[in-house]
Amino acid sequence: MTESDTDDNFRAFRVRPYLLTGGRTRAAVDLPLEALVRTTESGHASLANQSRERHQIVSLCASPQSVAEISAHLSIHLQVARVLVGDLVQEGLVATHVASTEKTTERPDLRLLEQVLDGLQSL
Amino acid sequence: MNASATPIPVKIVVAGGFAVGKSTFVSSISDIDPLTTEAAMTKASEEVDHLGDATGKTSTTVAMDFGRVALSQELVLYLFGTPGQDRFHFMWDELVRGAIGAVVLVDTGRLEACFPAVDYMERAGVPFVVAVNAFDGVLRHHPEDVREALDVPAHVPVLVTDARHRAAVRDTLVGLVRHAMTMATADA
């Protein structure tokens, strides 16, 4: 194992990560890494009253972003992003396509795979 | 809000040993500069809903690089690189959940580096292809030799790729999707 190997994968916490979530580590809804989050009309209307991170998420998701992207853009941990997004989903300020546990554990069906194949081939 | 305006996300995992070219592979085809998401490494954090402020744990994080490719107006593909080291395998369950499948990148100079990825995907029943990364445009081993060395089952495609080239990366992803379709048909 090389030095850069370690640097790549380990980073020290800069802030206590769960401070932003009031200590909660579990999201209100099941959100896969790739779940796309989009700001709703109520979300847009609520912008003025949001705390910094919530404001950032609601602004960012004016165009759909995955949970992983939200985590990356806000420099917050994935689990923290999930909790914050989960709250916003429950409050109706953002919406997400993929919200059911059963659905997200399954592999994409044949019809979806065909669409992916078409998309890749047209790149 | 019009729900149909939000695209459907799909995901492919890019696995393999450390420094085999996963980040290069992702960045060659991504529409955006690859991003990094970090996750806490402690499994314990998932087992408690509330962490006291005095847990005293100095956690470390695992970083995952990923890219995004718009396939159509309705479809977005995310490519997630696996963390290279064995001790991060707990993240792989999360990564492969709902994924189309995985590309296991292989550097023929260090075949053994991809053993854990091949083992994992086989055991987890994740559709995968083995993609031999021809560094410097040089293929040091024939794909069938790689298949034999890795003991990859006959139905798993072993492809040649070049992580630096968009077209080669796209063809590798096409190979994986075709394989996933074959497996989906066989399961049905």
Interface residues (C-beta under 8 A of the other chain):
Chain A: M1 D5 D8 N9 F10 R11 A12 F13 R16 P17 Y18 G23 R24 T25 R26 P32 L33 E34 A35 L36 R38 T39 T40 E41 P64 S66 A68 E69 S71 A72 H73 H77 L78 Q79 A81 A95 H97 V98 K103 T104 T105 E106 R107 P108 D109 L110 L112 L113 E114 Q115 V116 L117 D118 G119 L120 Q121 S122 L123
Chain B: M1 A3 A5 T6 P7 I8 P9 V10 K11 F18 A19 I29 L35 T36 T37 E38 A39 A40 S45 E46 V48 D49 H50 L51 G52 D53 T58 S59 T60 T61 V62 A63 M64 F66 R68 V69 L71 S72 E74 L75 V76 L77 Y78 F80 P83 G84 Q85 F88 E94 L95 R97 G98 A99 I100 G101 P127 R166 R170 L173 V174 V177 R178 A180 M181 A184 T185 A188
